[in-house]
């Protein structure tokens, strides 16, 4: 592969770090900004729903888009789109921003997801196969660091300098990410540009591809179930923070996220250094990561002290790092014809699962304790893992008991 793989990897990791930092920066700042402008929780809900809707649209059109326009230019364009949307908040009077904020949220959600689909699906054309696992681990580590730093810095900047400063800084992060994408070099022609579309459509091609790769289908199903659990614990984190430390709930939430992110960073580093890099190893890594993460969050929400909460935040993060590295690295092993629709479908599952999961989980917190709610929703991926394991054992027994064909 005649590409500067190491240089590409460094540029991509830096671009993802800066881009994700910007995404978490505006996620916190904009939600607060919407609430202050409208003084309405419903407006915040509409804003967040618009952001999720943008991600869903991206997942539906991402495959066809990147079949037609592949390479680095679309990635640069989506960074510029996000910077431009935030620029509207600096140019327009406050009185005119209320109606535009849902559209801005939709555009940001769309741009975030299109950028992620394009980068994840094209990574094998940028990085040598031997370096993919290590690069995915660093991307996961960078994303977790960006989440905590973006969330914490956003609040400090808003308090010290106001929303305009945060929006201006956020524009700069997206412009810097776009500049880091410019020097990227792909291997040979842009991926998928000369590959004919499936006669019956991309989604039909995906369905047929998953039928021939049942383990991939199982991984996507578990990822969807895991998204429901993640939605539940995201709703519950501020609730349990306030229950355990009423006087310093925001500090507790920040500490939890920091410990979780440290765990995710360590988990990603360990996942990249384990022996074995074939498909079966990556699949086991993913399933183990989901198991560890769900158990970690379940135990977190059973705690009655801050120290217990922080203690179990670490394995929850470790599992998240393991599962993300395993999933991304395994899906990138698929050929171009299947890889792009798989990443679009994964984004669709994550966006719909997270949005629907938050809507479903929220009422349970008024009926049950936080520990019971998280046990219920994280019990879904754990149950599915047991089903997958049971099917794998049964299929293994069937293969071992099948008569050997005569020569």
Secondary structure, 3 states (H helix, E strand, C coil): CCCCHHHHHHHHHHHHHHHHHHHHHHHHHHHHHHHHHHCCHHHHHHHHHHHHHHHHHHHHHHHHHHHHCCCHHHHHHHHHHHHHHHHHHHHCCHHHHHHHHHHHHHHHHHHHHHHHHHHHHHHHHCCCHHHHHHHHHHHHHHHHHHHHHHHHHHHHHHHHHCHHHHHHHHHHHHHHHHHHHHCCCCCCCCCCCCCCCCCCCHHHHHHHHHHCCHHHHHHHHHHHHHHHHHHHHHHHHHHHHHHHCHHHHHHHHHHHHHHHHHHHHHHHHHHHHCCCCCHHHHHHHHHHHHHHHHHHHHHHCCCCCHHHHHHHHHHHHHHHHHHHHHHHHHHCCCCHHHHHHHHHHHHHHHHHHHHHHHHHHHHHHHHCCHHHHHHHHHHHHHHHHHHHHHHHHHHHHHHHHCCCCCC
